Amino acid sequence: MFYDFRNFGTELENSNEQISQILKINNYNKEKQLINREIVVDFSRSNSSAQHISNGKYYDDYWIMHLNVSETIKNILSDGLISPPEKKYLESLYSYNDELIKECKSILGNTYKNIDIDFDNKKKLEKNIVKIYNNYSKKSEELLNTEKYSFIKEYKGDFSGKDFNKLDFENAKKYCKETFLKIVKNIPLEEENSTEGNSDTYIFKTKSLPIDSIMEDGVEYKINFHKKTKEVSIDATRFTVPNYGLTEQQLDKIAREMLLKFSNNAFRYDKKINYEKNTKIRSIEYSYIEEMSGIYDEMKKIEICLERQGLISKFKIVYPYDKKIIAPTISKEEILNKIEKGSEAIDVLTIRNTEGKTEYEVHLKQNNTVYAAVFDGQKGDLKYYGKDIRNYKIK
C-alpha cells in the first residue's frame, strides 16, 4: 500500500510534466498515455482496501477522473489546436495535480524521492497507511469539488470545430436536449429512450405531450442524432392537424423567429408550400443556409417545417462547427476546364459539405434536363454526377 501511494504521487508529477509540454510548446504525441493507468489502478485498490479496513467513506471521483484524462487529452489534441476552454482545463488539471503532489510530498517527507533514505520514517508511514489514504482521499475529493476544479471531473474537450468522431453520446444528448427545448416552447425532453449501441444514430423520444390548447391529443417527438453527418433531426411523429390555420405571413414570421434562435446570418434559399385539395395551406417547408466569401456552408444549414397551426413538425440542424472554412486549392476556371467544350454550365457553386470539406457543384444542362457534377475542391476529382441538384440561391 505504501508503494502504491508513493507511486501515485510521482506519476502525477510525470503527468504534469507532459501537460506543461502541451501548454508551452504544443508538441506532444497524442497517442501517448498522459498517465500510467496501471499505477492509478494499483493506487485505487490500495485506497479501497484502506476505506474498507476503516469502514470509512469512499472517495473515488478524483482517481477515477485520472483514469480518463488520457482520452480527454486525445480529444483536445485531435485537431492540433488548443481552444481557450481546453487551455483552462489543462491549466486547472495541472494546478489540481500540483496540490495533490504537494500533499503527497508533505506526508512522505524524505521517502518521497528516495524510499531507502529514511527507513524509520518509512516504517512509521506504513504503520499509519490506512489513515494516510483516508485523509489524503478526503482532501483530494474536497478540493476536486470546489468551484475552481469541479468542472475537470466531466470535461471531455471543446467539440466546437473539432474532429466530430470524438463526439461522444453525452455531448450528443446534451445538444439534442438544448436544441429541442429551443424549438418546443415550455416542454422539456422528459423521457429519453436512447439507442446508444446503434451504429449510425442516437435516438431520443418524448412522451405524449400536450402543447397549450393547440393539440387536444398531444404530440410525440423523435430526435435523431446522425453520427456521420452530426445532423440533428427532430420530427413530430404523432400530432393532430386542426381545421383552422395561420396565414402564410404568420407562419413566415414564426419560422424567422425560430431561425434567429440558432443563426443571425443564414438566409432562406427555398420555401415550399404544401396545400390541401381545397387550396388551404397544410404546411410550409423552409430551408436556410449561411454563406461566407462565396462559399455555401452546409455545416450551417437549417430546415424547418411548420404545420398550418404553427406546430413545428420537422427541424434539422448540424452540431455546431466553427472551424474556419478551408478554401479550395483548385479554381473555378480549372474546374470548368474539365467540362467538355460546347457543354452549357448554368452555374457553379462552392460548398463546404457536411464533412467539413469544400467542393464545387457545376450545373450542366442536357436538352431540358439539368445535372449536377460535384468536384473535390482540393484535388479536382469528380465525386458525383446526377440529378440531385443543390441550388443555394436567395429566394
C-alpha positions as CSV (number, residue, x, y, z in Angstrom):
1,M,0.0,0.0,0.0
2,F,2.9,2.4,0.8
3,Y,4.5,1.9,-2.6
4,D,1.2,2.4,-4.4
5,F,0.7,5.7,-2.6
6,R,4.2,7.0,-3.3
7,N,4.0,5.8,-7.0
8,F,0.7,7.7,-7.4
9,G,2.4,11.0,-6.4
10,T,5.4,10.5,-8.6
11,E,3.1,9.6,-11.6
12,L,1.2,12.8,-11.1
13,E,4.5,14.6,-11.4
14,N,5.1,12.8,-14.7
15,S,1.7,13.7,-15.9
16,N,2.2,17.4,-15.1
17,E,5.5,17.4,-17.0
18,Q,3.6,16.3,-20.1
19,I,0.8,18.8,-19.5
20,S,3.4,21.5,-19.3
21,Q,4.9,20.3,-22.6
22,I,1.5,20.7,-24.3
23,L,0.8,24.1,-22.8
24,K,4.3,25.6,-23.5
25,I,5.2,24.2,-26.9
26,N,2.1,22.3,-28.1
27,N,4.3,19.4,-29.2
28,Y,3.1,16.1,-27.9
29,N,2.4,12.6,-29.1
30,K,-1.4,12.4,-28.8
31,E,-1.2,8.6,-28.8
32,K,0.9,8.6,-25.6
33,Q,-0.9,8.0,-22.3
34,L,-0.8,11.1,-20.2
35,I,-0.8,8.9,-17.0
36,N,0.1,5.3,-16.4
37,R,-3.3,3.6,-15.8
38,E,-1.8,0.6,-14.0
39,I,-0.3,2.9,-11.4
40,V,-3.7,4.6,-10.9
41,V,-5.5,1.2,-10.7
42,D,-3.0,-0.1,-8.1
43,F,-3.5,3.1,-6.1
44,S,-7.3,2.7,-6.3
45,R,-7.1,-0.9,-5.0
46,S,-5.0,0.1,-2.0
47,N,-7.2,3.1,-1.4
48,S,-10.4,0.9,-1.4
49,S,-8.7,-1.5,1.0
50,A,-7.9,1.3,3.4
51,Q,-11.5,2.6,3.2
52,H,-12.8,-1.0,3.8
53,I,-10.5,-1.6,6.8
54,S,-11.6,1.6,8.5
55,N,-15.2,1.4,7.4
56,G,-14.7,4.9,6.2
57,K,-16.4,6.9,3.5
58,Y,-15.4,6.1,-0.1
59,Y,-13.8,8.9,-2.0
60,D,-13.3,7.7,-5.6
61,D,-14.0,10.6,-8.0
62,Y,-10.5,12.0,-8.1
63,W,-8.7,8.9,-9.1
64,I,-11.5,7.8,-11.5
65,M,-11.0,11.2,-13.1
66,H,-7.3,10.5,-13.6
67,L,-8.1,7.2,-15.3
68,N,-9.9,9.2,-18.1
69,V,-7.5,12.1,-18.6
70,S,-5.6,10.4,-21.4
71,E,-8.7,10.1,-23.5
72,T,-9.6,13.8,-22.8
73,I,-6.1,14.8,-23.9
74,K,-6.5,12.9,-27.2
75,N,-9.8,14.8,-27.8
76,I,-8.0,18.1,-27.1
77,L,-5.1,17.4,-29.4
78,S,-7.2,15.9,-32.2
79,D,-7.0,19.0,-34.5
80,G,-3.6,20.3,-33.4
81,L,-5.2,23.4,-31.8
82,I,-5.9,24.3,-28.2
83,S,-9.0,26.4,-27.7
84,P,-9.4,28.7,-24.6
85,P,-11.7,26.3,-22.8
86,E,-9.2,23.5,-23.4
87,K,-6.3,25.7,-22.2
88,K,-8.3,26.4,-19.0
89,Y,-8.8,22.7,-18.5
90,L,-5.1,21.9,-18.9
91,E,-4.1,24.7,-16.6
92,S,-6.6,23.7,-14.0
93,L,-5.7,20.0,-14.2
94,Y,-2.0,20.9,-13.8
95,S,-2.8,23.1,-10.8
96,Y,-5.0,20.4,-9.2
97,N,-2.4,17.7,-9.7
98,D,0.2,20.1,-8.2
99,E,-1.9,20.4,-5.0
100,L,-2.1,16.6,-4.7
101,I,1.7,16.3,-5.3
102,K,2.4,18.8,-2.6
103,E,0.2,16.9,-0.1
104,C,1.9,13.6,-1.0
105,K,5.3,15.1,-0.5
106,S,4.3,16.7,2.8
107,I,3.1,13.2,4.0
108,L,6.1,11.2,2.8
109,G,8.9,13.6,3.5
110,N,12.3,12.3,2.5
111,T,10.9,9.0,1.5
112,Y,9.0,10.6,-1.5
113,K,12.2,10.8,-3.6
114,N,14.2,8.1,-2.0
115,I,12.5,5.3,-0.2
116,D,15.7,4.0,1.4
117,I,16.9,7.3,2.8
118,D,14.8,7.3,6.0
119,F,13.9,3.7,7.0
120,D,12.4,4.7,10.3
121,N,10.1,7.2,8.7
122,K,9.1,4.6,6.2
123,K,8.1,2.1,8.9
124,K,6.1,4.8,10.7
125,L,4.3,5.7,7.5
126,E,3.5,2.0,6.7
127,K,2.0,1.6,10.2
128,N,-0.3,4.6,9.6
129,I,-1.0,3.9,5.9
130,V,-4.8,3.3,6.3
131,K,-5.2,6.7,8.0
132,I,-2.9,8.3,5.4
133,Y,-5.0,7.0,2.5
134,N,-8.3,8.1,4.1
135,N,-7.2,11.6,4.9
136,Y,-5.5,12.1,1.5
137,S,-8.6,10.9,-0.3
138,K,-10.9,13.1,1.7
139,K,-8.7,16.2,1.0
140,S,-8.3,15.3,-2.7
141,E,-12.1,14.8,-3.2
142,E,-13.0,18.0,-1.3
143,L,-10.5,20.0,-3.4
144,L,-11.9,18.5,-6.6
145,N,-15.4,19.5,-5.7
146,T,-14.5,23.2,-5.2
147,E,-15.8,25.8,-7.7
148,K,-12.3,26.1,-9.1
149,Y,-11.8,22.5,-10.0
150,S,-15.2,20.7,-10.2
151,F,-15.5,21.1,-14.0
152,I,-12.4,19.0,-14.7
153,K,-14.2,15.9,-13.5
154,E,-16.5,15.6,-16.5
155,Y,-14.6,17.6,-19.1
156,K,-14.2,15.8,-22.4
157,G,-12.9,18.5,-24.7
158,D,-14.1,21.5,-26.6
159,F,-16.0,19.9,-29.5
160,S,-17.0,23.1,-31.4
161,G,-14.9,22.9,-34.6
162,K,-13.2,19.7,-33.5
163,D,-13.0,16.3,-35.1
164,F,-16.6,15.1,-34.8
165,N,-15.5,11.5,-34.4
166,K,-14.6,12.4,-30.9
167,L,-18.1,13.5,-30.1
168,D,-19.5,11.1,-27.5
169,F,-23.0,10.1,-26.5
170,E,-23.3,12.5,-23.6
171,N,-22.4,15.5,-25.8
172,A,-24.8,14.4,-28.5
173,K,-27.6,14.0,-25.9
174,K,-26.9,17.4,-24.3
175,Y,-27.0,19.2,-27.7
176,C,-30.2,17.4,-28.7
177,K,-31.8,18.4,-25.5
178,E,-30.8,22.0,-25.7
179,T,-32.0,22.2,-29.4
180,F,-35.3,20.6,-28.5
181,L,-36.0,23.0,-25.7
182,K,-35.5,25.9,-28.1
183,I,-38.0,24.8,-30.6
184,V,-40.7,23.3,-28.4
185,K,-41.8,26.0,-26.1
186,N,-42.0,25.3,-22.3
187,I,-41.9,21.5,-22.9
188,P,-38.8,19.6,-21.6
189,L,-37.5,16.4,-23.1
190,E,-38.9,14.4,-20.3
191,E,-38.2,10.9,-21.5
192,E,-35.1,9.8,-23.4
193,N,-35.1,6.3,-24.9
194,S,-31.6,6.1,-26.3
195,T,-30.2,3.5,-28.7
196,E,-26.6,4.2,-27.7
197,G,-25.5,1.0,-29.4
198,N,-26.9,1.9,-32.8
199,S,-24.0,2.2,-35.3
200,D,-25.4,5.2,-37.2
201,T,-27.8,7.1,-34.9
202,Y,-28.5,8.2,-31.4
203,I,-32.3,8.3,-30.9
204,F,-34.3,10.1,-28.2
205,K,-38.1,10.2,-27.8
206,T,-40.6,12.2,-25.7
207,K,-43.8,11.1,-24.0
208,S,-47.1,12.2,-25.4
209,L,-47.1,15.9,-24.6
210,P,-49.9,18.5,-24.7
211,I,-49.0,21.8,-26.3
212,D,-51.0,24.6,-24.7
213,S,-54.5,24.4,-26.2
214,I,-53.5,23.7,-29.8
215,M,-53.3,20.0,-29.5
216,E,-56.2,18.1,-27.9
217,D,-54.5,14.7,-28.2
218,G,-50.9,15.8,-27.6
219,V,-47.8,15.3,-29.7
220,E,-44.9,13.0,-29.7
221,Y,-41.4,13.8,-30.9
222,K,-38.5,11.7,-32.0
223,I,-35.0,13.2,-32.1
224,N,-32.2,11.6,-34.1
225,F,-28.5,12.5,-33.9
226,H,-26.8,11.1,-37.0
227,K,-23.2,10.2,-36.1
228,K,-21.7,10.5,-39.6
229,T,-23.1,13.9,-40.6
230,K,-23.7,15.1,-37.0
231,E,-27.1,16.3,-38.1
232,V,-29.9,16.6,-35.5
233,S,-33.3,15.9,-36.9
234,I,-36.5,16.5,-34.8
235,D,-39.7,15.0,-36.0
236,A,-43.3,15.2,-34.6
237,T,-44.3,11.6,-35.0
238,R,-47.8,12.0,-33.6
239,F,-50.0,15.1,-33.8
240,T,-53.3,16.4,-35.0
241,V,-53.8,19.0,-37.7
242,P,-56.8,21.2,-36.8
243,N,-59.2,22.7,-39.4
244,Y,-58.1,26.3,-38.6
245,G,-54.8,27.6,-39.7
246,L,-52.5,30.7,-39.6
247,T,-51.8,32.8,-42.7
248,E,-48.7,32.4,-44.8
249,Q,-47.3,35.6,-43.4
250,Q,-47.9,34.5,-39.8
251,L,-46.1,31.2,-40.5
252,D,-43.2,33.0,-42.2
253,K,-42.9,35.1,-39.0
254,I,-42.8,32.0,-36.8
255,A,-40.1,30.4,-39.0
256,R,-38.0,33.5,-39.0
257,E,-38.2,33.8,-35.2
258,M,-37.2,30.2,-34.8
259,L,-34.2,30.6,-37.2
260,L,-32.9,33.6,-35.2
261,K,-32.6,31.3,-32.1
262,F,-29.9,29.5,-34.0
263,S,-28.4,31.8,-36.6
264,N,-28.3,35.5,-37.4
265,N,-26.5,35.0,-40.7
266,A,-28.5,32.3,-42.5
267,F,-30.7,33.3,-45.5
268,R,-33.6,31.4,-46.9
269,Y,-32.8,29.6,-50.2
270,D,-36.0,27.6,-50.5
271,K,-39.6,27.7,-49.4
272,K,-42.2,25.0,-50.3
273,I,-45.9,25.4,-49.5
274,N,-47.9,22.2,-49.3
275,Y,-51.6,22.6,-49.9
276,E,-54.8,20.6,-49.2
277,K,-57.1,19.8,-52.1
278,N,-59.2,22.9,-51.3
279,T,-56.1,25.1,-51.7
280,K,-55.8,25.5,-47.9
281,I,-52.2,25.6,-46.6
282,R,-51.3,22.3,-44.9
283,S,-47.7,23.0,-44.1
284,I,-44.7,25.1,-45.2
285,E,-41.1,23.9,-45.5
286,Y,-38.3,26.4,-45.1
287,S,-34.6,25.9,-45.9
288,Y,-31.8,28.2,-44.8
289,I,-28.0,28.2,-45.2
290,E,-25.1,30.5,-44.4
291,E,-22.7,31.9,-47.0
292,M,-19.3,33.4,-46.4
293,S,-16.9,34.7,-49.1
294,G,-18.9,33.0,-51.8
295,I,-18.9,29.5,-50.1
296,Y,-22.2,28.0,-49.1
297,D,-21.8,26.3,-45.7
298,E,-23.8,23.1,-45.2
299,M,-22.4,22.9,-41.7
300,K,-24.7,26.0,-41.1
301,K,-27.8,24.6,-42.8
302,I,-31.2,24.7,-41.1
303,E,-34.5,23.2,-42.2
304,I,-37.9,23.9,-40.6
305,C,-41.4,22.6,-41.4
306,L,-44.4,24.3,-39.9
307,E,-47.9,22.8,-39.9
308,R,-50.7,25.3,-40.6
309,Q,-51.4,25.9,-36.9
310,G,-47.8,26.8,-36.3
311,L,-46.6,23.4,-34.9
312,I,-43.0,22.6,-35.8
313,S,-43.3,19.1,-37.3
314,K,-39.7,18.9,-38.7
315,F,-36.5,20.6,-37.7
316,K,-32.9,19.9,-38.9
317,I,-29.6,21.4,-37.8
318,V,-25.9,20.4,-37.7
319,Y,-24.0,20.2,-34.5
320,P,-22.0,23.5,-34.1
321,Y,-18.9,23.5,-36.2
322,D,-16.9,26.8,-36.0
323,K,-13.7,25.6,-37.7
324,K,-12.5,28.0,-40.4
325,I,-13.5,27.1,-43.9
326,I,-10.6,25.8,-46.0
327,A,-10.8,27.5,-49.4
328,P,-10.5,25.2,-52.4
329,T,-7.0,25.0,-53.9
330,I,-8.5,24.3,-57.3
331,S,-10.0,27.4,-59.0
332,K,-13.4,27.6,-60.7
333,E,-11.7,28.1,-64.0
334,E,-9.8,24.8,-63.6
335,I,-13.0,23.0,-62.8
336,L,-14.8,24.4,-65.8
337,N,-11.9,23.3,-68.0
338,K,-12.9,19.7,-67.1
339,I,-16.2,20.3,-68.8
340,E,-16.4,19.3,-72.5
341,K,-16.3,22.2,-74.9
342,G,-19.8,23.2,-76.0
343,S,-21.4,22.0,-72.8
344,E,-23.6,24.6,-71.1
345,A,-22.6,25.3,-67.5
346,I,-25.6,27.0,-65.9
347,D,-24.0,27.7,-62.6
348,V,-21.0,26.8,-60.4
349,L,-21.5,26.7,-56.6
350,T,-18.7,26.5,-54.0
351,I,-19.9,24.5,-51.0
352,R,-18.5,23.2,-47.7
353,N,-20.2,19.9,-47.2
354,T,-21.3,18.2,-44.0
355,E,-17.9,16.5,-43.7
356,G,-16.3,20.0,-43.5
357,K,-14.7,19.7,-46.9
358,T,-15.0,22.2,-49.8
359,E,-16.3,21.1,-53.2
360,Y,-17.6,22.6,-56.4
361,E,-21.1,21.8,-57.9
362,V,-21.4,22.5,-61.6
363,H,-24.9,22.6,-63.0
364,L,-25.0,21.3,-66.6
365,K,-27.9,21.3,-69.0
366,Q,-28.5,18.3,-71.4
367,N,-31.6,19.1,-73.6
368,N,-34.2,20.1,-70.9
369,T,-32.6,18.2,-68.0
370,V,-30.2,19.8,-65.5
371,Y,-27.5,17.6,-64.0
372,A,-25.0,18.3,-61.1
373,A,-21.3,17.4,-61.4
374,V,-19.6,17.6,-58.0
375,F,-15.8,18.0,-57.9
376,D,-13.4,17.8,-54.9
377,G,-12.2,21.3,-54.0
378,Q,-8.6,20.3,-53.3
379,K,-7.8,17.7,-55.9
380,G,-10.5,18.4,-58.6
381,D,-11.6,14.7,-58.7
382,L,-15.2,14.1,-59.8
383,K,-17.3,12.9,-56.8
384,Y,-20.8,12.8,-58.1
385,Y,-22.8,13.2,-61.3
386,G,-26.6,13.0,-61.3
387,K,-29.9,14.8,-61.0
388,D,-29.6,15.7,-57.3
389,I,-29.3,19.5,-57.5
390,R,-28.3,21.9,-54.7
391,N,-29.4,25.4,-55.6
392,Y,-28.4,27.7,-52.7
393,K,-29.7,31.0,-54.0
394,I,-31.7,33.6,-52.1
395,K,-35.5,33.1,-52.6
